[in-house]
Amino acid sequence: MEAEELAVPGAWRFTPPVFPDARGTFAAPFQGGPFAAAVGHPLTVAQANTSVSRRGVLRGIHYADVPPGQAKYVHCVAGAVLDVVVDIRVGSPTFGRWDAARLDPGSMAAVYLSEGLGHAFLALEDGTVTSYLCSTPYDPSAEHGVDPLDPALGLPWIDHVAAADLVLSAKDRAAPTLATARDAGALPTIEACDARVAELRA
């Protein structure tokens, strides 16, 4: 299993070996040992989510209040996604920075994002199936969003799908820009996120 930290601190891409044979392929997209070695603590799984999307569906940018936050380990079971992590932690030296990774069944790669980071993905093919392990259960009162089309972020959706083909939920379309969310005090702070990660590593 290869582990690579992304341009957003606290996010990693994990790429497992893929074993092909006459029947097809086999891989282990999540492996506890390599994960803990890279991140510094085990992954506690409280919930596993699966979404099925047609091409052009854009989900996010989503995040949860910290503490406790919600870390996610994301991989693509069918089709392909452009998975994006955004640093929305107020006070972070990389606030507003993002990184993207293509996830598909060919590579079996996965992306992990720690507590306090924003997450979004774009389905690149019809019938795309995305699965993600979550460190805490879904809590609607603690779940928030940032506008994935915020021009100040400049996320690369239209490099992959025409703007007219993007499909967003009403909630995601109504989400505030990053600056508006920051000014409203709605974003997690780097201090709260660092404290949470230190607690997990203790």
Summary of the structure (lengths in Angstrom):
residues: 202
radius of gyration: 16.3
end to end distance: 24.4
largest distance: 56.2
contacts: 645
relative contact order: 0.23
helix: 18%
strand: 36%
